[in-house]
Amino acid sequence: MHRVLVNIALNDWTVHFIGPDGKTRISPWLLHDSHEEVLEILRWFEITEEELAEHHSAMKRWGCSSAVAWLSDDKLAALIRRGEGWPWNGYELRQMKAAGKYPPIPLAPYSKRAKIHTG
């Protein structure tokens, strides 16, 4: 099992994930329209009822929350795959959403992008 930190902020219902090393961002930043959409993510992570109660409390107090999830190899791989071709950070995504361009179309994975030749 792999430890993943799920960070949630009330501002635009942003969600992002920190990998098992505690430093590396994995998967894309996500923006949601409601708390219910965020709760769906937490359900996918199978957080406990205790952790869910703590999440609700933190959201009311501070407008942000973090939860630790333990993912199988398959779930971690699925989360990482979802981030391929998604280089944007939360700030850029908020700007895209305000301009009506969210969700963006992900780029092809780096290995499949056309190589630019300079000469």
C-alpha positions in Angstrom: 0.0 0.0 0.0 1.1 3.5 -0.8 0.5 6.6 1.3 -1.0 9.5 -0.6 -2.0 12.8 0.9 -5.2 14.4 -0.5 -5.3 18.2 -0.1 -8.6 20.0 -0.5 -9.4 23.7 -0.4 -12.7 25.4 -0.3 -11.5 28.0 -2.8 -12.9 26.5 -6.2 -13.0 23.1 -4.4 -9.4 22.4 -5.5 -8.0 18.9 -4.9 -4.5 17.8 -5.4 -2.5 14.8 -4.4 1.0 14.3 -2.8 2.8 11.1 -3.4 4.3 8.5 -1.0 7.5 10.5 -0.6 5.5 13.4 0.9 6.9 15.9 -1.7 5.9 14.9 -5.2 2.7 16.1 -6.7 0.9 13.2 -8.5 -2.1 13.4 -10.7 -3.5 16.7 -11.8 -4.9 19.5 -9.8 -8.6 19.3 -10.0 -11.3 21.9 -9.6 -14.8 21.0 -8.7 -18.1 22.7 -8.5 -19.4 21.3 -5.2 -18.4 19.6 -2.0 -20.3 16.5 -3.1 -17.9 16.1 -6.0 -15.0 16.3 -3.5 -16.7 13.7 -1.3 -16.8 11.3 -4.3 -13.0 11.5 -4.5 -12.7 10.8 -0.8 -15.0 7.8 -1.2 -12.8 6.5 -4.0 -9.8 6.8 -1.6 -11.9 4.8 1.0 -11.2 7.2 3.9 -12.7 6.1 7.2 -15.8 7.7 8.8 -13.5 9.2 11.4 -11.4 10.8 8.7 -14.5 12.0 6.9 -15.7 13.7 10.1 -12.3 15.3 10.6 -12.5 16.5 7.0 -15.9 18.2 7.5 -14.6 19.8 10.7 -11.5 21.2 9.1 -13.4 22.5 6.1 -15.8 24.4 8.5 -12.9 25.8 10.6 -10.2 26.6 8.0 -11.7 26.1 4.6 -9.1 23.4 3.8 -8.5 19.8 4.7 -6.0 17.0 4.2 -6.6 13.3 4.4 -4.1 10.4 4.2 -5.2 7.6 1.9 -3.6 4.2 1.5 -3.7 3.1 -2.2 -3.0 -0.2 -3.8 -0.5 -0.4 -6.7 -3.4 -0.3 -9.1 -5.1 2.7 -7.6 -1.8 4.6 -7.4 -1.1 3.8 -11.0 -4.5 5.0 -12.1 -4.1 8.3 -10.2 -0.6 8.8 -11.8 -2.0 8.0 -15.3 -4.7 10.6 -14.8 -2.1 13.3 -14.5 -0.3 12.5 -17.7 -0.4 15.4 -20.1 -1.9 17.7 -17.4 0.9 20.2 -16.5 -1.3 23.0 -15.2 -1.3 24.1 -11.6 -4.2 25.3 -9.5 -3.7 28.9 -10.4 -3.7 28.3 -14.1 -6.7 26.0 -13.8 -8.7 28.8 -12.0 -7.9 31.2 -14.8 -9.0 28.6 -17.4 -12.2 28.0 -15.5 -13.0 31.7 -15.2 -12.5 31.9 -19.0 -14.8 29.0 -19.6 -12.0 26.7 -20.7 -12.1 24.1 -17.9 -11.7 21.2 -18.0 -8.9 21.5 -20.4 -8.0 18.9 -23.0 -4.9 17.1 -21.6 -1.8 17.1 -23.7 -0.4 13.9 -25.0 2.1 12.2 -22.7 5.5 13.8 -23.1 6.9 10.7 -24.8 4.3 11.0 -27.5 4.5 14.7 -28.1 6.1 15.9 -31.4 9.7 16.7 -30.9 10.7 20.3 -31.9 13.9 20.5 -33.8 15.9 23.7 -33.8 18.6 24.2 -36.2 
